[in-house]
Amino acid sequence: MRSISWLPLLLAAGCAHTPAPHPAQWTYDGETGPAHWGELVPACAKPRQSPIDLGGAVHKPLPAIAVHYQPSHFTVVNDGHNIVANAAPGSFIEVGGVRHELTQFHFHHPSEHVIDGKHYPLELHVVNKSAAGELDVLAVFVREGAENATLAPLFAALPVKGGQLPLDNLQPAALLPSVQAYYTYTGTLTVPPCSETHWLVLPDAIEVSAAQIAAFDARISHNNRPLQPTEGRDVSTTP
C-alpha cells in the first residue's frame, strides 16, 4: 500500500463495480464466474485483488475523511450484475487534501469484505474518482434491522434487468455511518475490469429491513466476489 500521502479507504469505474459494461462476458456462476475472471480479464488475475478479510489490521493515525455529499439526482440502472445508482455531479469526498468526485453507489449481496470472517447481508460501495482517475471506494456494511428511510424509494422500485429508475433529491451522506473510523488498503475493484482501487471500509454498519433485503434478492440473488488472498498487504485502521 502506498504511503498515506496518496490518500486525499470502498459502484467512473465501479466497486467495487464499473458503471460502463466491460466487453468481456462475466457472471457470478459457472464457467464465467469469479474463478474464471482472470481468464476473461487478465487484470483480474494480477496480485493484490479485492475483497479481503480486514482482521489483523494495524492501528495507526490516518487522515480524516471529509464528506461533501449533496442531495442530488441519481439514475438507477439494473445492468444484470448489480443495481447501480449513478450520481449527478457536485458531490465529493476529501482525504488527505485530495478531492474525489462521487460517481455512483451500489450493493453486494452478501457482503464482500469481512472483519475476522464476519459477513453481512449487504455491502454498500460508494465510488469516488479523482481528477487523476484514482478510485477511492467507501465500503459500508449493511445489517438487517429497521427500514432505511433514505433508501426506501430505491428498494420500493428496484428496476428489472435493463431497466432504469430516476431518483431525485437523494442524500448520499445519509447512507454513511460515522466516517471517523475506517480500514484502508490498496486493492482492486471486486468486479471486472479489476482496476486498482483504494478502499476506505467503515466498521460501523447501517440498517435496512428484512423486506428491503428480500427486494434486492428478488432482483440480484447474489453478487459477491469470494475473498482474495491478503498477500502480506498493509491493512491499516484508525486507533
Secondary structure, 3 states (H helix, E strand, C coil): CCCHHHCCCCCCCCCCCCCCCCCCCCCCCHHHCHHHHHHHCHHHHCCCCCCCECCCCEECCCCCEEEECCCEEEEEEECCCCEEEEECCCCEEEECCEEEEEEEEEEECCCCCEECCECCCEEEEEEEEECCCCEEEEEEEEEECCCCCCCHHHHCCCCCCCCEEEEEEECHHHHCCCCCCCEEEEEECCCCCCCEEEEEEEEEEEEECHHHHHHHHHHCCCCCCCCCCCCCCCCEECC
